[in-house]
Amino acid sequence: MSYMDKWNAMWNKTDDPGFHRPEIVPQITHMGSRLLPADKSAAIFIPLCGKTPEIKYFNDLGYTVIGLEGNEKAIQLLSEEQNLHLTESQVAGFGKVFTNGDKSVQIYSGDLFQFSKGHLVTDVEIGAVIDKGSLVAVDPNMKTKYFEVMKEFVQSPNCRYMMFLIEHDMKSRPGPPHNVSFQYVAEELGKFGFQLLASEKANNFEGFAESEMNMLQETKDATFFIECVYLFGKN
Ligand SMILES: C[S@@+](CC[C@H](N)C(=O)[O-])C[C@H]1O[C@@H](n2cnc3c(N)ncnc32)[C@H](O)[C@@H]1O
């Protein structure tokens, strides 16, 4: 079973997976002005977006939001729950995209590892990437490939990169979310010219959705589960 098969099996089972948080996470509002592109014509890219409410939040602030999600049901749920009225069209060489009327929300449906900037249906510069449960959700053997894909999306000198990582010691279930070290991420993003601008560390087990805590309780063996959020920028 491939990694994406596992995610599809999970979406088949439920409309509300454990990782999904229906509220905007506080770290995003805390880092607000440092995170958001000053230029409103810049887009915000959310790889592996699920049905996260930040898509509508950023769009309501006036940004074009580009999402990428491998499970189509998640995109349908996003459209319904956030009243986005997304309609599907084909993307040559990739698959499908679900967009709203003015294409200020574009959710690409397919595998991240097949995706490139050339597939975007409008010509936009990416002003911020929000990785919330994305890198930690992929097969650990694909981490290098993840950064290869992201490389062409982060060319702008003003681009921000927000990375959510989780430190944990789940033994019966090593991930996802996988432990990915800050050092690894800082080194990979450093190759694109990023430096750490800000960070925020929650308290142990703090800030997770009830469904996420239920999932953790099932494993019974995590003594710590800590969310760390890092904001990178090039200037
Ligand atoms: C942990 S969830 C994070 C969702 C979202 N970022 C959030 O904050 O709620 C990971 C998501 O990535 C999707 N996914 C996993 N691997 C993928 C891949 N290779 N390409 C596209 N989507 C993928 C899964 O279907 C799942 O919805």
The ligand as a Gaussian input file, in Angstrom:
#p B3LYP/6-31G(d) Opt

LIG

0 1
 C       -1.731000      15.701000       7.873000
 S       -2.758000      16.109000       6.541000
 C       -2.530000      17.872000       6.609000
 C       -3.701000      18.627000       6.028000
 C       -3.668000      20.139000       6.158000
 N       -2.388000      20.725000       5.810000
 C       -4.162000      20.626000       7.482000
 O       -3.480000      21.448000       8.096000
 O       -5.243000      20.224000       7.916000
 C       -1.908000      15.607000       5.086000
 C       -2.749000      15.676000       3.810000
 O       -1.901000      15.451000       2.704000
 C       -2.536000      14.616000       1.743000
 N       -1.420000      13.943000       1.055000
 C       -0.546000      13.053000       1.583000
 N        0.398000      12.731000       0.690000
 C        0.139000      13.442000      -0.442000
 C        0.779000      13.568000      -1.708000
 N        1.873000      12.877000      -2.009000
 N        0.240000      14.418000      -2.616000
 C       -0.879000      15.120000      -2.331000
 N       -1.529000      15.058000      -1.144000
 C       -1.025000      14.227000      -0.205000
 C       -3.468000      13.734000       2.558000
 O       -4.572000      13.285000       1.804000
 C       -3.872000      14.666000       3.715000
 O       -5.074000      15.314000       3.433000

